[in-house]
Amino acid sequence: FTLSLPHARRPHFPVPAATTTPQPLASFILPHRSTTMLRSLTFLQRRAPSSASSAVPFESRRLAVQSMGSQVDYGATSTNSSGHIAEKRNGISSRQYSYASKVLPTNQPTTARPILNQLTCTFSTHHVSSSHHRYSSSSPISSRDNEEELQAPIMQTGDGYLGKILNANVYDVAVETELQHAKNLSQLLNNTIFLKREDTQPVFSFKIRGAYNKMASLPPSILKSRGVVACSAGNHAQGVALSAKRLGCRAVICMPLATPSIKVNAVRAHGGETVEVRLFGNNYDEAAAEAKRLEREEGLAMIHPFDDEHVIAGQGTIALEILKKCVSHPVDAIFVCCGGGGMLAGIAVYVKQVRPNIKVYGVEAADAAGMTASLAAGEVVTLPSVGLFADGAAVKTIGTETFRLCSQYVDGMVTVDTDQICNAIKLAYNDARVILEPAGALAVAGLKKHVEENHITGSTFVAITSGANMDFNRLRVVSERADDSERTLQVTIPETPGSFRAMYSKIWPRNVTEFSYRFESNQEANVFVSFQPLAHVENDFEAVMEDLVGDDFACTDISHNELAKTHIRHLAGGRSGCDHERLFRFHFPEAPGALQRFLEALNMKWNISLFHYRNYGDDFGRVLVGIQQQQGDKCEGMNKFLQDLGYQYIEETHNPSYSKFLRTRG
């Protein structure tokens, strides 16, 4: 590390060398003559606030002055016969003072300077030249000539995780990913947004970092002679497989029998000959039990996906890269996907040691919010069940170690629903031209929700795009629910000719994305309609509802009704026994006014008895329409209407599926 100071005397951060235990987080060297600098540093140590989770402040001005002399004489004349300092200063108990006075060397020459390892009265001695004082530090420090104004953040050691992250062995196989400015998302949210592109790792996920760091830390007696075992049906399995291939060791990956072939093949492709994919059990728990059996009976080393200090440290290197890229500009908060909590814990513990002013937020799917529930309860909570849409972060029980770290260092949790995740996938695609998997888009979804709910502007945020192993068959669901501008109504209209057109006139010229309606009775009909309110008009959706109600069209907002969006939209209508009905499939051009043109050309004597349309992003819309002719009408009128309309159509009145599913039996 290099420490940049406006002051003429510039200390430098060397890479921490192997030292006696306990090891400093990092060190900088100051010339012996820099008395003012040392006085200022220790003075601010004394002024730092004390709390249960912060460093202990003590009488540091006195300490520094004494250390500048020819001897180190800490409290030798201030202790009573028992070795305890009698008085309390700055809220520090006598026991804490006693600990310091016992550990610190007395009457030592200046060549034996103490190193301040933690600001918790813990010291270790290192021998350096007489022209240097070597103090530990863990964050950049700025200096001014006036010692009273010097800024020196005081931090804890993070249980040694800072050193573990700095020395994590990940770059033999992982890459330092781009911190990409998301221009479109920044403009949308009126903030500066960066995406940390972990989806560009060799396995398209951050998981390679923790897996490799853990496996590389194993002794050869285990790694080479026995091998490793892991249970995963996703990104962790691929990370372990590639790590085993690079390290040349055996790996057994246990996966449930129902694991999609695309994931099984990906693990085999990354691992090669050294990796065995063992399909076992009907669910994850049964596959995990098989992995534990192999660990117990064959001595294989278990590579846990998140609850392991080496895995946590490996994931923490993401934070190291972010802060390295952000030295010249501020970062207000970092948003991190959370499943078991390994990445969240690693990033949070590093950030809070180096730049504690940066907020760290975890983001979970609302139906798999294990960390959120655990932090609220103050203990690890096992969820009864989890949703699987964001399957890469669907964990019933978070880690014990990840919970401990997150409870200490994470600033807050954000939960997002399926629609918000799908919208985040779309937003990330607009900037990065990548289709993130649902779990990989959690951080983007949480960032957007946090900014909008708190009305934040002008800030700088980072979101970790943590994975892009998307199952292709999920794209339909994502596309269906990605548009957060779409609003949905259930509208009741009278069952009379022209009422459908009158209702539509209240929505026009807004873009209609879905219509679903079926004749039910001669009194009234229920219409399922989705459309996009005008973005430049404030409260436009509410205005549409008021217009509908004003014309006696009862309506209900079902935009956030999960049943309606997941099922009812596909089932609305059902069977009908209406007379003289003809059924047509039309190809409407996906252009403004296409539906308006159809309704205006329709004979007012005819009644629309069925209408189904959904925008799927094609160049034309597929529309199913049922039309009731008046009894005695000739077919020539209908044929002329179809010819004049000019839309491509197919009549389906005699299609067996129509009679089986859309007509009542009788």
N, C-alpha and C positions, 0 to 999 in steps of 0.2 A: 504494500500500500504506500502511496505517497501523500503526505499531509501538506496541503497548500495553506500557507498563512500569510496575511498581509504584513505581519511583523517581520523584521529583518532576520531574526533568528528562526530558522525553519527546521523543525525536527522532522524525521522521516520514519515511516512505518516499514520496518523490514518484515519479511515473512517469518512468522513465529518459528523458532528453532526448538528442537527437542530439549526440554529442561526438566528440572526436578519437579515432582508433583507437590502442589498443584501448578499447572501450567497457566501462564497469563493468557488472556484472550488474544492480545496483540501487544506490541511494545513500541515505544518511540524513544529516541535518545536525545537528551538535551545537554548542551555544554554545561560544565560545572559552574561557569560564571553566570548562568541565566537564573540568578536568584529571584528576580521579579516573576519570571514565568512560573517557577515552582511555587512561590508564595501564592500566586494567583490561582493556580490549579487547585492547590489544597484548600485555599480559602473558599472556593466554590464548592468543594466537597463538603465543607462544613455547612454551607448555606443550603445544600440540596434538601428538599423535604423528605421527611421520614414517613414510611408507611409499611404495612405488612409485606408488601411485594417490592419495595424499593431498597436501595442500598442504605446502610446505616451511616448517618453523618456523625462526625466526631470533631474534637477540638483540633482542627487540622492546621490552623495558622501557627499555633505553638509547635505542632509536629514538624512543619516545614522549616521553621526558623532553626530548630535544633538540628535538623538533618544537614544544614549548611555548614555546621562547624566542623572541627577536626575530629569530633567524636559523635557517635550516635548514642544519645543518652536519653532514652524514652522513659520519662516518669520515674527515674531512679530515686529522686528525692521527694516524689509525690505519693508514694505508696506507704501503707501502714505495714505492720509487722507480718501480716498475712499475705502481702503482695497485692492486695486489692486497693484500687484508688477509692478513697473514701467518699468524695463528692460526686454528684451527677452534673453533667454539663450537656446542654442542648438536648435534653430528654433522653440521654443514654444511660442505661443502668450500670451499676458498679460491676456487675458480672461481665458486661461487654468490655468495659475498660480493663478489667482484670485480664481478660483473654488477650487483649492486645499487648498489655504490659508484660505478660508471661512469654508470649511468642516472639516479640521483637527482641533482637539481640541488644545487649547493653555494652557500652564501652568498646564498641567495635570501631576500627579505623574507617575512614571514608571509602576505602576500597571495597568494603562489604556493605553495600547499600541494599536496603530492603526493597523488594518489589511489591507494590500494592496489587495483589492478585485479585481480590474482590473487595468491594467497599462494605464488607461485613466483618471487619476486624480479623481477616485471614491474611497472613503474610508468608512469603517464602523468600529465602535469601539467594541472591545470585551475585557472583563475583564479576565485576566489570572494571574497566580502567578507572583510575582516580579522576579522570577528566570528564566522566559522564555519570549522570544519574539515570537509571533505567526504571521507568514507571510503566505500569500496564495501562492500557486504554482500550476502548472498543468502539470509538466513533470519531469522526472528524471534529477538530477543534479549531475555532477561530481565535485570533489573539489581537488585542489592542494594547497600546502602551499603558493605559490605565487599568490596573489589575482589578479594580472594582467592576469593570464592564466586561471582563472576559467571559465568554460563553463556553462551558464545558459540561455537556450532558453526562450525567452519572447513571450507569446502567449495571444490571446484574450480569452474571455469566451465562444465563440461560442453560444451567445444568451442563455446561461444557459443549452444548450443541454448536456454538459458533465455531469452535475449533474443528468439530467433526464435519461441519459443512464446508469450511475452508479447505479441508484436507480430503473431501469426498472424492472417490475415484469413479468418475462418471464419464470422462471425456475420451476414454478408450473406445467407447461405443456410441455415446450420445453426442449430440452437437449443440453448440450454443445457438439458440434459436433467435429469430428476429423479433425485435420490439417494434411492431408496425403501427404507424399512425393510421387510425381509422377515420379517414376524412369524412365519409358520409355519416357515420354514426356521431362523430363530433359535431357536425352541423345540425343533425337532428336533435341532439340533446343539449346543444349550446354549451358544451364543455369540451375539453381536449381529452380524447380517448385513445389509448394505445392497446393493442392486442399483443400479448406474449404468445408467439406462435408455436406452442408445444405440439400442435398437430402436425408439424413438419419433421418430427423426430423419425428415425429409421423405421420405427414400428407405428408411426402416426399417433403417438401418445407419449405423455410424460413418464409413464410407468417404467420405461427403460432405465431411467436415472436411479431410482431406488433399488430396483432388482439387481442391476449390475454392481452398485456400490455394496450391497449386502453380500452378493456372491464373491466379489473380489476380496472381501474382508475375511472370508473363511480360510482356515489353515489348509495347506495342501493335503494333509492326512484325511481331511473330510472331502475337500473339493475333488481331488483326483481319485482317491481310492473308493469313495462311497458315492458321492453325487448329491443332488438336491431333489426336493420334491415341492410341488406347488399345486394349489387347487384354484382354478380360475377358468371361466368360460369367456374371458374378454382380454383386455389390454395387458393385464399383469402376466397372463400366460405367454403372450407374445414377447414381452420384455424378458421373462425368464428364459424362454427358448433361445432368443438371440444372444443373451448373455452366456448361456451354456455353450453355444456354438463358438463364441469368441474365446471363452476360457478353456474350451476343450474338455468339458466335464459332462458326466451323465446327468440328465434331468428327466424326471417323470412328471408329466402334467396331467392331473386328474380333472376330467371334465364330465358333466352329466351326459347321459345317453342322448338326450334330446338337443344337445348343442348343435346349432346350425352348421352345416358342412363348410360354409365359407370361413367360419372361425376356426374349425378344426384344421382345415387346409392351410390357413394363415400361420398357425402355430407350427405345423410341420414344415412349412416353407422357411420360416425364420430359424428353426432349430437344426434341421438337417439330421444326420445319422445319429448324433449323440442324444437326441430328444425322443422320448417315447410318450405318445399321447394315449392315455388310458381312459377310455370312456366307461364310466361306472356310475350306477345309481340313477334314480329317476328325478333327482333334484340336486341342488347345490350341497345341501347338508349331507346327503349320502356320499357324494363325491369327496367332500371334505373329510368324512370319516375314513374313507379309503386312503387319503393322503396321510392322515395321522397314523394309520396302521403301518404304512410304509416307513414313516419316520421312526416309529417305535420298533418295528421288527427288523428292518433292513439298515437302520442307522443313517438314513438319508436326512440331510439338513433341510428343515422346513424354511421356505422363503415366503414369509408372510407378506401379504399385499400392502399392509399399512402399519401394523402395530409393532414396529421394530425400529430401534434407534438408527441403524444404518440405512434403512429404507427412508426414514424421515429425513435424515441428513442428505441423502441423495436428492430427494425432492426439494430440499431447501436450497440447492444450488440454483434453482429458478430465481429465487429472490436475489441471490448474489449477482446474477446476470442483469436483472432489472435495475438494481441500484447502481451497478457499474455504468449502465447506459444513461442513467438519470442524474449523474453528478451535477450537470450544469443547469438543471431545471427542477422545480419542485414536483413532488407527487403527493397528492392528497390522500389517496386510498388505493388499495389493491384488492380486487375481488377474485376469490379462489373457489373453484368447485370443491365440494366436500362430499365424500362417500364415507369411508372409514376414518378419514381425517389426516392421513399421512402427509399429503401435499400441503394442506392448510396449516398443520402444525409446523412443518419444516419452514415454510415461508414466513409464518408469523414469528417464530422464535428468532430467525435471522434478522428480519426487519426491525424488531423491537430492540435488538442489540445495537444495530448500526444507525438506523434513523427512526427513533421511537415516535417521532411526531406523525409518521405515516400510519394511517388507519389500515387495518387488515380485516376484511369481512369474508366470512364463509357463505357459500350459496348452496342450498339443497333443494331438491324437488320436494314440493309440499307433501307428497304422499310417501316420502322416504327421508324424513327429517330427523334422523337419529341424533345428530350432534346438537341440533336445536333443542330437542326434548331433553337430552342429557344435561346440557348447560342450564336449562331452566330448572331441572330437578336437583342439580348439584351433585349428580352421580351418573354413572353409565346406565342408560336405560335401553332395554331390549324392546324393539318395536314388535307388536304382534304380527304385522305384515307390512310389506313395502310394495309400492307401485313399481312397475318394471319398464315404464317408458324410457326413463333415464337409467337403463340397466347398468351402465358403467359406474353409477354411484348409488346403486340400490343395496344398502347394507342394513341389516336388522340391528346389529350390535356394533357400535364403533369401538375403536381400540382403547385400552386402558391408558396407555402412554399418550396417545394422541389426545384423549380427553384431558389429561392432566396439563398438557402443554397448551391446548386451545383455551382451557378455562383460565389460564394465566395470561396469555398473550393476544388472543383474538378479541377484536373490539366489538363484534356483533355478528349475527347471522341473518340471512335473508332467505326466505322460501319463495319459490316460484311454481306456477302451475304449468300444465302441459301447453296451453296456448302461448304463454310467455316464453317457454323454451322453444317452441316452433318459430315464433317471431324472432327470437335471438339467432336461430340458425339462418333465417332469411337475412337479417341485418349483417351477420358475419359474412355471408356470401356476397352481399353487395360491396363490401370493402375488400375482402381477402380472396374472393373467388374460390372458396373452399366450402364444402358441405360438411359441417361439423356433425358429429354424432350428438344425440340429446345431452348426454352428460358433459360432452366437450363444450356445449354452449351455455351451461349453467351460469358461469361467471358473467357472461355478457347479459343474460337475462336478469341476473341479480343487480348488476350495475345499472341497467336501464330502470328497473323498478325503484331502486334506491334514489336515483336522481329525480325521477318524476314525483315520487311521493314526498320528497323533502324539498322540492322546488329549487334545486341546486343549479347554479350557472357559474361559468368562469373558472371551474376547477379542473384539475388534471387527475385522471383515473387510469388504472391499468386493469385489464381483464385477462385472465389466463384462458386461452383457447386450448383446452387440455387434451382433445382427442378428435380424430376424424375417421374412426372405423365405423362408418355408417352402414347399416343393413339396407340394401337397395329397396327392399319391399316396404320400408318405412317411409319412403319419400312421399308416397301418396298421402299418408296421415299428416306429415309435416306441411305439405302444400295445402292441404285442406284447412289447417288451423293456424297457418303462419301469419295471416293478415290481421293484425290487431286493429286495423281501421274498420273492419267489417262488424256491423251490428245486426242483430236478428230480432224480428218481431213475430208474434202470433197475432194475426188480425182477423176479426170476425166481420164478415160482410153479408148483406142480405142476398139470398139466392134468387136474384133477378137478372135478366139480361142487362149488360152494361155496367153492373156493379164492379166487376173485376177491373174494367178500364178506368172507372172513376177512382178506385183505390190506387191504381198505378199512377194516375195523374198527380196524386199527392206526393209521390216519391220522385217522379221525374223532375229534373234531369240527372239525378244521382245514379251512380253505377250500380245496377242490381246484379248481385252475384248468385242469387238463388231464389227460385219460386217453387213452392210445392203446395198443390191444392187438389182436392177431390170432392165431387158432388156427394153430399151427405143426406140432405133433406130439402124439401121445398121452402123451408123457412130461412135457413142461414147456412153459411159455409165458413170454414176456418182455413186461413191461408198462412203458410210458413214462408216468410220472406226475409232475405238477407240483402243488405246494401251497404255502400260506403258513404257516410255523411260527407258533406263538402268540407274539406280541410280548412279552407280560408274563412268559413263562417262559424262564429262562436255559437256553441250549443245547438248546432244544426240538427242533430239527432232528436233532441227534445222538441225542436220546432216541428219536425215531421210528425212526431207523435201527437202534438197538440192539433195539427191540421187534420189528422185522421179522426181523432176523437171529436173534433168540431163538426165533422160530417157524419157523425153517428157510426163510425167504424171503431168498435171497441178493440183496443190493442194492448199487448203485454210485452215488455222487454224480456227476452229470454237469451240475451247475448252471453250470459254466464251460466246458463242452465246446462249442466254436463249431460244429462239425459237427452235433452233436445238436440244438442250438437252431435252427440255420439250415435244416437239411435233414431230418435223421432224424425229427424230430417230425411232418413232413408225409408221410414215406414208411414209417413204422413199420408192420409187419404184412405188407402185400402180399397175394399170392394164397394161397388155401387150397382144398383139395379136401375139406373136412369134409362129412360126410353130413348130410342132413335139416336143413339150415340155412335159416332164414328171416331176412330182413333188414328192419329197421324204422328209420324216422326218427322220433325223438321230439322234442317241444318240452317240455323240462323247465323248470319255473319256476326262475328264478335266486334260490333261497331256501335257507337252511340246511336240510339234511335231505332234500332232494329226491332225491338219489342213494341215500341210505340207505333211503328209503321204497321206491324201485324194487327194490333188491336184496332187501329183506325180503319183498316181495310175490312175488318170482320163485319158481317151483316148484323145489325143490332137486334134482329129477330132471333139470332142464334145465341145459345147459352154455352159458355165454356164450362164443361163438366169435369175436366181434368187438365191440370197444367203442371209440368215438372221440368225444371231447368236448373243446372248447376254449372257455373263457370269453372272449367278445368284447365284454363290457360291455353286452349287450342286456338287455331285461327277461325274456328267456327263453333257455335254453341249447339249442343244436342238438346232438342226440346221435344217433349212428348205432350201432345195436346188432344183432349177429347172435346168434341163439339156436338151439341144436341141440335139437330134440325127440327123445325116445327113439323108436326104431322101433316103429311100431304105435300111437303116441299119436294120439288124435283131435284135430281142430282145435278142438273145443269148449273144451278146457281152456285153450288159448292165447287164444281169444277172450274167455273169462271173465276171465283175468288182465288182458288189455288193458282190458276194460270196468271192472273193479274199480279198476284203477290210476288212471284218470281223466285221464291225460296225453294231449294231442293227438298223434296219430301217423299215419304213412303207411307202408304196407308197400311195400318196394322189391325184393322177391324176384325179380320178373320185369323189373326195369329193365335194359336192355342194358348200361349202364355197369358195373353190378354184375358181370355175367357176363364182361365184357371185361377188367376191371381187378382184380377181387377174387376171382375163381374160377379155378382151374387148368383148362387145356384138357384135354379127354379124353373 
